[in-house]
Amino acid sequence: MNRYPVWKYTLIALALALGLIYTLPNFFGESPAVQISSGKVTVKVDAGTLNRVEEALKANNIAYTAALLDTNSVRVRFADTDTQLKAKDAIIHALNPDASNPTWVVALNLLSASPNWLTSIHALPMYLGLDLRGGVHFLLQVDMQAAVTKRLESLAGDMRTQLRDKNLRHSGISREGQIIRIRFRDTDTREKARRALQDTIADLVFTETQDGEEFRLTGSMKQEAIKRTQEYALKQNITTLNNRINELGVAEPVIQQQGADRIVVQLPGVQDTAKAKDILGRTASLEIRMVDEEKMNPATLGAAARGEVPFGTEFYIERNGAPILVRKQVILTGDRLTDAQAGFDSQNQEPAVHLTLDGAGARIFKDVTRENVGKRMAILLIEKGKGEVITAPVIRTEIGGGRVQISGRMSTVEANDTALLLRAGSLAAPMEIIEERTIGPSLGKENIDKGFHSTQWGFIAIVVFMSIYYMMFGVISSVALGANLLFLVALLSLMQATLTLPGIAAIALTLGMAIDANVLINERIREEIRAGATPQAAIAAGYDRAFGTILDSNITTLIAGLALLIFGSGPVRGFAVVHCLGILTSMFSAVTVSRGLVNLVYGHRRRVPKLSIGNTAWK
C-alpha cells in the first residue's frame, strides 16, 4: 500500500542529484574578466583573436585563469580586479594601436567562477539583476522632435522625386519648422502637383496659399502620422540598443520603454561605465554608393593606400582585404530601408540578405541599377565619421520593385549579422542620458547576503515549527521543503533566469506556500487516525485525499502568478517567474518526495503500532 516501485525511487534520486548539480554553480561566485568583441561589422572574432589576446597577456607577464572563445567574443578570466585592469590596458594597446579608430571593443565584465566540468554540462549560475550584482542604470530621453524633423526631410526628398518624375516645375521646396513649403509660378501647376502628391504621400495634409505672385503648396504632417513616426523611432532605438549592448556581453540586460519618450537601460555586472556610455551613444547610418570603376587600377589604388585619394572618391578595404575606391556621392541612405532579412540566393542557394526599400527608394534604385549594369555598388556603414564597406556586389540587371539582394562571400552567420545591422544599425532619433546611477558590487553583495539570511532564517523557523508540531512527519516535510528549494534554484539556473530582490522575496514566499501542502497532508492523516483508520491506511488516505485540495489551491495561485508574468514588467515579472516555478516544484516535492520518504520510513513494516505525527487524540 505504501511502497513505491524501484523506478519511482530512482526518479526521485535522479531529480535530487540533478538539482544538486545545477544548484552548485551558484556557490562559486564570479571572477573579474575582460571581454573582447568586434567593434566593426567587417571584423569577426575567431581563434586568431584569442591567440592575439593570449600573446598580449604573456608579453606583459599578466596571469589569467581561463581564456574562452564563444560566438561573438573572447573572454579572459583573472584572479583579482587589479590584474583585470592591467590586462585591459595591455589588450587595448595590442589590438587597437590606433586609438582614434578602434577595431575591437574591450570591456570589463564578470564571469562565473564555476569549475570547467560544471560549465561543460551547461551547469551555470543564475543571472543576477542590477540590485544584486551591481552595474549601471541609464534613463535615456529620445528627441521626438528630431524624429519628426527627420521624417519631414525624407518626405521633402520624396516630393522632389515625385515632381521631377511628373515633369512639374516648381520654384523650390523648403522645410520651415514642421511644414514643407513648395513654391510655384502659376495655379495650374500647383493644382496638378497637389493632386499628384496627395495620391502618393498620405502622411501630409496640403493647403494652398498665395504670397503676391508666388503660389504656394504647404504640407503639414497628420497627427496620426506624427504619432506613428514617434512610436517607430522609440521601437527602432530600443532595437538598436539591444544590438549594441550585445557587444558588452551583458547577461540579461533590461531595455524597456518608460512613458512616451524615454528608455530605461540596466546593465547588470558592467563595471566599465564609460565604455557602456560610449556604446549606447554611438550613431550609425547606412549609405549606398557606386564604386569608381575607372580609377580601380593598381597604381591609383596604391597611391590611395598611401593617402593620395583621387578627388571625389574615398578609399576603403573590403571584407576580403581588397582595396576599393568609392564615390562620395550618396545614392540611397538607410532611411529608405524598410526591412532586411537573412535568406538564401534562389539560384545557387548561397546565404544572402534580402532588402526592402520604400517607394521613393525603389524608384531611385531602379534608375541607378538600370544605368549601371555590370558595375559595382558599395553598401557602407558610416559610424563616428568613419565608413566601412559591408559588401560591394556587381549589378547584374535592373532591379525594380524595391526588393534588393546582397550575396557573395558570406556565411549564414554573416548574413544574419548583416541583416540585423541593416535593420538596426542606426538610431531613428537622437537620445541623451538624463539619469545615470551606478550600483557597486559591494551593495549588490549586501543585498544578496540580506536576502539569503532572510530565506535561511525563514527556512529554519519552518523546520523547527514542523518538527515540534508534527514530529517525524514534520522532519520529513522539512526535508521535502529543502528538496523544493533545491529544485527551484536548479531550475532558475538551468533556465538562466535573472534573480532580483523581488525574486528572493518570491523564494521566501514559495517556502511558506510549499509547506502548506504538507500541512494539509499531515492534518488529513491525523483525521484518518482519529476516525479509526490503521496507520498504513491513514497514510495512504491522507496523501490521496489531500491531493485534490493541494491541486486546486496551487492552480488558483498559479493563475495569479501567470497574470503577473504576462502583464507585469521589470521587478513584478521577476517575482512572477520565481513564484510560478516555485508552485510547480512544490507540487512535486510536497507530494512525491515527501511520500517517498514516508514510504521508506513506514512502508516496509507490515504493522505500524503508532505514527509519529504529533497529537491525534483531540477531535
C-alpha positions in Angstrom: 0.0 0.0 0.0 2.7 2.4 1.0 5.6 1.2 -1.1 7.0 2.9 -4.2 8.3 0.8 -7.1 12.1 1.0 -7.7 11.7 3.2 -10.7 9.9 5.9 -8.6 12.7 5.9 -6.1 15.2 6.1 -8.9 13.3 9.0 -10.4 13.4 10.9 -7.1 17.1 10.2 -6.6 17.9 11.3 -10.1 15.9 14.5 -9.7 17.7 15.3 -6.4 21.1 14.6 -8.0 20.4 16.8 -11.0 19.1 19.5 -8.7 22.2 19.4 -6.7 24.5 19.6 -9.7 22.7 22.5 -11.3 22.5 24.4 -8.0 26.2 24.0 -7.3 27.4 26.8 -9.7 25.7 29.4 -7.6 28.1 28.8 -4.7 31.3 29.6 -6.6 30.7 33.3 -7.2 32.1 35.4 -10.1 35.6 36.3 -11.2 36.7 39.6 -12.8 37.1 39.3 -16.6 37.9 41.2 -19.8 35.7 40.7 -22.8 36.9 41.4 -26.3 34.3 41.8 -29.1 34.3 43.2 -32.6 33.8 46.9 -33.0 33.2 46.7 -36.8 30.9 44.6 -38.8 33.6 43.6 -41.2 35.8 42.2 -38.4 34.9 38.8 -36.9 36.0 37.2 -33.6 37.8 33.9 -34.3 40.6 31.7 -32.9 43.2 34.2 -34.2 41.7 36.8 -32.0 42.1 34.5 -29.0 45.7 33.9 -29.9 46.5 37.6 -30.1 44.9 38.2 -26.7 46.9 35.4 -25.1 50.1 36.6 -26.7 49.5 40.2 -25.4 49.0 38.9 -21.9 52.1 36.7 -22.0 54.2 39.6 -23.4 53.1 41.7 -20.4 53.5 38.8 -17.8 49.9 39.0 -16.9 48.5 35.8 -15.4 45.0 34.7 -16.3 42.9 31.7 -15.1 41.0 31.0 -18.3 40.5 32.3 -21.8 37.3 31.4 -23.6 36.2 31.8 -27.2 32.4 32.0 -28.0 30.4 33.0 -30.9 30.7 36.8 -30.6 33.6 37.4 -28.1 36.7 36.4 -26.3 36.5 36.3 -22.5 39.5 36.2 -20.3 39.1 35.5 -16.5 41.5 36.8 -13.8 42.1 36.2 -10.1 41.5 39.8 -9.0 40.4 43.3 -10.2 44.0 44.8 -10.2 45.1 42.1 -12.7 41.9 42.7 -14.7 42.6 46.4 -15.1 46.2 45.8 -16.2 45.1 43.2 -18.7 42.5 45.6 -20.2 45.2 48.2 -20.9 47.5 45.6 -22.4 44.9 44.2 -24.6 43.7 47.6 -25.9 47.3 48.5 -26.7 47.9 45.3 -28.6 44.6 45.1 -30.5 43.8 48.8 -31.0 47.1 50.6 -31.9 45.1 53.4 -33.5 43.1 54.7 -30.6 41.1 57.1 -32.8 39.8 54.2 -34.9 39.4 51.2 -32.6 38.7 47.8 -34.2 37.9 45.9 -31.0 35.7 46.7 -28.1 37.5 45.8 -24.8 35.2 45.9 -21.8 35.4 44.9 -18.1 33.0 42.2 -17.1 32.3 39.4 -14.6 32.3 35.7 -15.3 31.2 32.7 -13.4 34.0 31.0 -11.4 32.4 27.6 -11.7 34.7 24.6 -12.4 35.1 23.6 -16.1 33.4 20.3 -15.6 30.2 22.1 -14.4 30.4 24.5 -17.3 30.9 21.7 -19.8 27.4 20.2 -18.9 25.9 23.7 -19.1 25.6 24.0 -15.3 25.7 27.7 -15.0 24.8 30.1 -12.1 21.6 32.2 -12.2 21.9 35.6 -13.7 21.7 38.3 -11.0 19.8 41.5 -11.5 21.1 45.0 -11.1 20.1 45.2 -7.4 22.1 42.0 -6.6 25.1 42.1 -8.9 25.7 45.8 -9.2 26.0 47.6 -12.5 24.8 50.7 -14.2 21.3 52.2 -14.8 20.6 54.7 -17.5 17.5 56.7 -18.3 17.6 57.9 -21.9 15.4 60.7 -23.4 14.5 60.3 -27.1 14.3 63.5 -29.1 10.9 63.0 -30.6 11.0 66.4 -32.4 14.2 65.3 -34.2 12.4 62.1 -35.3 9.6 64.1 -36.8 12.0 66.5 -38.5 14.0 63.6 -40.0 10.7 62.2 -41.4 9.8 65.6 -42.9 13.2 65.8 -44.5 12.6 62.4 -46.0 9.2 63.4 -47.3 10.7 66.5 -48.8 13.1 64.4 -50.8 10.2 62.2 -51.9 8.3 65.2 -53.1 11.2 66.4 -55.2 11.4 63.0 -56.8 7.7 62.9 -57.5 7.6 66.3 -59.1 10.6 65.6 -61.2 9.0 62.3 -62.4 5.8 64.1 -63.3 7.7 66.9 -65.0 6.1 69.5 -62.8 8.3 72.6 -62.4 8.5 74.4 -59.1 10.5 77.3 -57.7 11.8 75.4 -54.7 11.0 73.1 -51.8 11.9 74.0 -48.3 11.1 72.8 -44.8 10.1 75.5 -42.3 9.7 74.1 -38.8 7.0 71.4 -39.0 5.8 72.2 -42.5 7.1 71.7 -46.1 6.5 74.6 -48.5 6.6 74.3 -52.3 6.6 77.4 -54.5 5.0 77.6 -58.0 4.6 80.3 -60.6 1.1 79.5 -61.6 -2.0 77.9 -60.0 -2.4 75.3 -62.7 0.9 73.7 -61.9 0.2 73.9 -58.2 -3.1 72.1 -58.6 -1.5 69.3 -60.7 1.3 69.0 -58.0 -1.3 68.8 -55.2 -3.2 66.0 -56.9 0.0 64.1 -57.6 1.4 64.4 -54.1 -1.9 63.6 -52.3 -2.1 60.3 -54.2 1.4 59.1 -53.1 2.2 60.9 -49.8 -0.6 60.0 -47.3 1.2 61.4 -44.2 0.8 65.1 -45.2 -2.2 67.4 -45.4 -1.8 70.0 -48.2 -3.2 73.6 -48.2 -2.9 76.2 -50.9 -1.8 79.8 -50.2 -0.6 82.8 -52.2 2.0 85.5 -51.5 2.0 88.1 -54.2 2.8 86.5 -57.5 4.1 83.4 -55.7 1.7 80.4 -55.4 2.5 78.0 -52.5 1.6 74.5 -51.6 2.1 73.8 -47.9 2.2 70.3 -46.4 1.9 69.5 -42.7 2.0 66.1 -41.0 -1.2 64.5 -39.8 -1.4 63.8 -36.1 -1.6 60.1 -36.6 1.5 60.2 -38.8 3.4 62.1 -36.1 2.3 59.6 -33.5 3.3 56.7 -35.8 6.7 58.3 -36.5 7.4 58.8 -32.8 6.4 55.3 -31.9 8.6 53.9 -34.7 11.6 56.0 -33.5 11.2 54.6 -30.0 11.0 51.0 -31.1 13.8 51.4 -33.5 16.1 52.9 -30.8 15.2 50.0 -28.4 16.2 47.5 -31.1 19.4 49.4 -31.9 20.3 49.5 -28.2 19.7 45.7 -27.9 22.1 45.2 -30.8 24.8 47.4 -29.3 24.6 46.1 -25.8 25.4 42.6 -27.2 29.0 44.0 -27.7 29.3 44.3 -23.9 28.3 40.7 -23.3 25.8 41.8 -20.6 23.8 38.9 -19.2 20.1 39.7 -19.3 20.1 43.5 -19.8 16.9 45.4 -19.1 16.0 47.6 -22.1 12.4 48.9 -21.9 10.2 51.8 -22.7 9.2 54.2 -19.9 6.5 56.7 -20.8 6.1 58.1 -24.3 9.7 59.2 -25.0 12.1 57.5 -22.5 14.0 54.3 -22.4 15.4 52.5 -19.3 18.6 50.6 -19.7 20.0 48.5 -16.9 23.3 46.6 -17.4 23.9 44.2 -14.5 27.6 43.3 -13.9 29.0 46.1 -16.1 31.9 47.7 -14.3 33.1 49.9 -17.2 30.5 52.7 -17.1 32.5 54.9 -19.6 32.5 52.1 -22.2 28.8 51.4 -21.7 28.0 55.1 -22.3 30.2 55.2 -25.4 28.4 52.2 -27.0 25.0 53.5 -26.1 25.7 56.9 -27.6 27.0 55.6 -30.9 25.3 56.7 -34.1 25.5 54.9 -37.4 23.9 55.3 -40.8 23.7 53.2 -43.9 24.7 54.5 -47.3 24.7 53.0 -50.9 27.2 54.4 -53.3 28.8 53.5 -56.6 32.3 52.1 -56.9 34.6 54.3 -59.1 35.5 51.6 -61.6 37.5 54.0 -63.8 40.1 54.6 -61.1 40.3 51.0 -59.8 43.8 50.3 -61.2 46.8 49.2 -59.2 48.7 52.5 -59.5 45.7 54.6 -58.3 44.9 52.1 -55.5 48.5 52.1 -54.3 48.6 55.9 -54.2 45.2 55.9 -52.4 46.6 53.5 -49.8 49.4 56.0 -49.1 46.9 58.8 -48.6 46.7 60.2 -52.1 43.0 59.6 -52.7 41.6 60.8 -56.0 39.2 63.8 -55.9 35.5 62.8 -55.4 36.3 59.3 -54.0 37.0 57.6 -50.7 39.4 54.7 -50.0 38.2 51.6 -48.1 39.3 48.0 -47.5 36.7 45.3 -48.3 35.9 42.3 -46.1 38.3 40.1 -48.1 41.1 42.6 -47.7 40.9 44.1 -51.2 41.2 47.9 -51.6 38.4 49.8 -53.1 37.6 53.3 -54.2 34.0 54.5 -53.6 32.5 57.7 -54.9 31.4 60.3 -52.3 28.0 60.8 -54.0 25.4 59.0 -51.9 22.7 57.2 -53.9 20.5 56.0 -51.0 20.6 56.1 -47.2 19.2 53.7 -44.6 16.2 55.9 -44.3 14.8 54.3 -47.4 15.2 50.8 -46.0 12.0 49.3 -44.5 13.3 45.8 -43.8 16.3 43.5 -44.1 16.1 39.7 -43.7 18.7 36.9 -44.0 17.9 34.2 -46.5 19.4 32.3 -49.5 20.0 33.1 -53.1 17.3 31.3 -55.2 19.8 30.4 -57.9 22.8 29.0 -56.1 21.4 28.7 -52.5 24.2 30.8 -51.1 23.5 32.9 -47.9 22.1 36.3 -48.9 20.5 39.4 -47.4 17.1 40.5 -48.8 16.4 44.2 -48.5 13.1 46.0 -48.9 13.1 49.7 -49.9 10.3 52.2 -49.6 8.5 53.7 -52.6 10.9 56.5 -53.3 14.0 54.3 -52.6 12.7 51.6 -55.0 12.4 54.2 -57.8 15.8 55.6 -57.2 17.4 52.1 -57.0 15.7 51.0 -60.2 17.0 54.0 -62.1 20.5 53.6 -60.8 20.7 49.9 -61.5 19.4 50.3 -65.0 22.1 52.8 -65.8 24.9 50.9 -64.1 24.6 47.2 -65.2 27.9 45.5 -64.9 29.3 47.9 -62.4 29.8 47.5 -58.6 27.7 49.1 -55.9 29.0 49.6 -52.4 26.9 49.3 -49.3 28.6 51.2 -46.4 28.0 51.7 -42.7 29.1 55.1 -41.5 29.8 55.4 -37.8 31.6 58.2 -35.9 32.5 59.8 -39.2 34.2 56.7 -40.5 32.8 54.3 -43.1 33.1 50.5 -43.6 32.2 48.6 -46.8 29.8 45.8 -45.8 29.6 44.5 -49.3 30.2 45.6 -52.9 28.3 43.4 -55.3 28.1 43.7 -59.1 24.9 44.9 -60.6 23.7 42.1 -62.9 20.5 43.6 -64.1 18.0 46.3 -63.5 16.4 45.9 -60.0 12.8 47.1 -59.6 10.0 46.6 -57.1 12.0 47.7 -54.1 13.4 44.2 -53.4 17.3 44.0 -53.3 19.5 41.0 -52.7 23.0 41.2 -51.2 25.0 38.0 -51.7 28.6 36.7 -52.3 31.4 35.6 -49.9 29.3 35.5 -46.8 28.3 32.7 -44.4 24.9 32.2 -42.8 26.0 33.8 -39.6 27.4 36.8 -41.5 24.1 37.1 -43.5 22.1 37.2 -40.2 24.6 39.7 -38.7 24.4 42.0 -41.7 20.6 41.8 -41.8 20.4 42.7 -38.2 22.8 45.5 -38.6 20.9 46.9 -41.6 17.7 46.8 -39.7 19.0 48.3 -36.5 22.4 49.9 -37.4 21.3 53.5 -36.7 19.2 55.4 -34.2 15.9 56.6 -35.6 16.2 59.7 -33.3 18.9 61.2 -31.1 19.0 60.3 -27.4 20.6 61.8 -24.4 21.3 60.3 -20.9 19.2 62.3 -18.4 19.8 59.9 -15.4 22.7 57.7 -14.5 23.1 55.5 -11.5 25.9 53.1 -10.6 25.3 50.3 -8.1 28.6 48.9 -6.8 29.2 45.2 -6.4 29.6 45.7 -2.6 26.0 47.0 -2.3 24.8 44.1 -4.5 26.6 41.6 -2.2 25.0 43.2 0.8 21.5 42.7 -0.8 22.4 39.1 -1.6 23.5 38.4 2.0 20.4 40.0 3.4 18.1 38.1 1.1 20.0 34.8 1.8 19.8 35.3 5.5 16.1 36.1 5.4 15.4 33.0 3.4 17.7 30.9 5.7 16.0 32.1 8.9 12.6 31.6 7.4 13.5 28.1 6.5 14.9 27.3 9.9 11.8 28.7 11.6 9.6 26.5 9.5 11.7 23.4 10.2 11.6 24.0 13.9 7.9 24.5 14.0 7.1 21.5 11.8 9.5 19.2 13.7 7.9 20.1 17.1 4.3 20.1 15.9 4.3 17.1 13.6 7.4 15.2 14.9 8.7 12.7 12.4 6.3 13.8 9.7 7.4 17.3 10.4 11.0 16.3 9.8 10.0 14.6 6.6 8.1 17.6 5.4 11.2 19.8 6.2 13.4 17.5 4.1 10.9 17.8 1.2 10.9 21.6 1.7 14.7 21.5 1.3 14.3 19.4 -1.9 11.8 22.0 -3.2 14.3 24.8 -2.6 17.0 22.7 -4.4 14.7 22.1 -7.4 13.8 25.8 -7.6 17.3 27.1 -7.6 18.4 24.4 -10.1 15.5 25.3 -12.5 16.4 29.0 -12.3 20.0 28.2 -13.0 19.1 25.8 -15.9 16.8 28.4 -17.5 19.4 31.1 -16.9 16.7 33.3 -15.3 17.5 36.6 -13.7 17.3 36.7 -10.0 16.4 40.1 -8.3 15.4 41.2 -4.9 11.7 40.6 -5.7 12.8 37.1 -6.8 14.4 36.4 -3.4 11.1 37.5 -1.9 9.3 35.1 -4.1 11.6 32.3 -2.9 10.7 33.1 0.7 7.0 33.1 -0.2 7.4 29.8 -2.0 8.8 28.2 1.2 5.7 29.2 3.1 3.3 28.1 0.4 5.2 24.8 -0.2 5.0 23.7 3.4 1.2 24.4 3.3 0.7 21.3 1.1 2.5 19.1 3.7 0.4 20.7 6.5 -2.8 19.7 4.6 -1.4 16.1 4.1 -0.4 15.8 7.8 -3.7 17.1 9.1 -5.6 14.7 6.8 -3.5 11.8 8.1 -4.4 12.9 11.7 -8.1 13.0 10.8 -8.0 9.4 9.3 -6.3 8.2 12.5 -9.0 9.9 14.7 -11.6 8.2 12.5 -10.2 4.8 13.4 -8.1 4.0 10.4 -4.9 2.0 10.8 -1.6 3.9 10.4 -0.8 2.4 7.0 -4.4 3.2 5.7 -4.2 6.7 7.2 -1.0 7.4 5.3 -2.5 6.3 2.0 -5.8 8.1 2.5 -4.0 11.3 3.8 -1.9 11.6 0.6 -4.7 10.5 -1.8 -7.5 12.7 -0.4 -5.4 15.8 0.3 -4.0 15.8 -3.3 -7.2 17.3 -4.8 -7.2 20.2 -2.3 -3.5 20.8 -2.9 -4.0 20.8 -6.7 -6.9 23.3 -6.5 -5.1 25.7 -4.3 -1.9 25.6 -6.4 -3.8 26.1 -9.7 -5.6 29.2 -8.4 -2.3 30.6 -7.2 -0.6 29.7 -10.4 -3.3 31.6 -12.4 -2.5 34.7 -10.4 1.3 34.2 -11.0 0.7 33.7 -14.7 -1.2 37.0 -14.8 1.7 38.8 -13.2 4.1 37.1 -15.7 2.0 38.1 -18.7 1.0 41.6 -17.8 3.8 42.6 -15.4 7.2 44.0 -16.2 10.5 44.6 -14.5 10.6 43.6 -10.8 7.0 42.3 -11.0 7.9 39.9 -13.8 11.0 38.7 -11.9 8.8 37.9 -8.9 6.3 36.1 -11.1 8.9 33.8 -12.7 10.2 32.5 -9.4 6.6 32.3 -8.0 5.3 30.2 -10.9 8.3 27.9 -10.8 8.1 27.5 -7.1 4.5 26.3 -7.3 5.5 23.6 -9.8 8.4 22.4 -7.8 6.4 22.4 -4.5 3.8 20.1 -6.1 6.5 17.6 -6.9 8.4 17.8 -3.6 5.4 18.1 -1.2 3.6 15.1 -2.7 6.1 12.8 -4.4 9.3 13.4 -2.5 7.7 13.5 1.0 5.6 10.4 0.3 8.7 8.6 -0.9 10.4 9.4 2.4 7.3 8.3 4.4 7.3 5.1 2.5 10.9 4.5 3.3 10.3 5.0 7.0 6.9 3.2 7.4 6.3 1.3 4.1 8.5 -1.7 4.8 6.6 -2.6 8.1 3.6 -4.9 8.0 2.2 -3.5 11.2 2.8 0.1 12.5 1.6 0.5 16.0 1.7 4.3 16.0 2.7 7.2 13.7 5.0 10.0 14.9 2.8 12.8 13.8 2.0 14.8 16.9 -1.1 14.9 19.0 -4.0 13.0 17.3 -6.2 12.4 20.4 -8.3 15.5 20.2 -11.2 15.9 17.7 
